[in-house]
């Protein structure tokens, strides 16, 4: 059973994120890398940044032919154990979105809060991000603003009509200071 340390749980509460010491074993990583390659191959008409609901086997409402492997990842007992430590035992899988960022041509993911996309109230949810290869700022790592979750408030977002974005909303200027962001 995977466990967060007391310090990791506190960091999640204080900062709104945690990078646990837990890592998937090599077998899981290989399985998911293979599943990702198959997902991309089985969805030739879908941009790799738009592989939503990847956990639904077969064609889903968004037109993505998903894979049971992503459902199995989301239900991985170690991952669920970690999530339970920060939000409690009533865990529901809302969705599984694959954010592939092809080198030099990938769509931009604007600064956002997940709560604007998922109508879950109260804002007592969390996102589990799993990198299947090394993650750096140069190749498009996840970036977060520590403490931006405080007060469980959604900051103003603006609608974007650009077609080169993974999401159609971005946080309004002045909602946060990008200099406070950390790379994950």
Secondary structure as UniProt FT lines:
FT   HELIX           6..15
FT   HELIX           26..41
FT   TURN            44..45
FT   HELIX           48..50
FT   TURN            52..55
FT   STRAND          58..59
FT   TURN            61..62
FT   STRAND          65..66
FT   HELIX           68..74
FT   HELIX           77..87
FT   TURN            103..105
FT   HELIX           114..116
FT   TURN            137..140
FT   STRAND          143..145
FT   TURN            146..149
FT   HELIX           150..152
FT   STRAND          157..159
FT   STRAND          169..171
FT   TURN            173..174
FT   HELIX           178..180
FT   STRAND          181..183
//
